[in-house]
C-alpha cells in the first residue's frame, strides 16, 4: 500500500440516513495493484456469479436463496423455508409456508 507507483483510486460511500447531519462519508483507497486484482477476480463473471457471495443454491429445489433467508435442511445444507416445509410436510398454517 505504501510507495506503490501509479495513481490511486478512492471510492467514497455515504450511507443513507433520515437525518442528513448524521451521514458520515467512508473513503476506501484502492492502489493500481488492488484495482488490477479486483478486475482479474470479476472480469469474466456474470452478474449472478458475482452475487454468489450473497446467495447460495437451495439443496432441495436448486434455485438461489438469499443468505439472510436460508435455513438448514436435515442434512445441514441450505434451503428455502418453503422447500423445507414441503419436504418435511409442515402444515399449511405453519409460518414455514410463507
Buried (B, 14 or more C-beta within 10 A) or exposed (E): EEEEEEEEEEEEEEEEEEEEEEEEEEEEEBBEEBBEEEEEEEEEEEEEEEEEEEBBBBBBBEEBBEEEEBBEBEEEEBBBBBBBBEBEEBEEEEEBEE
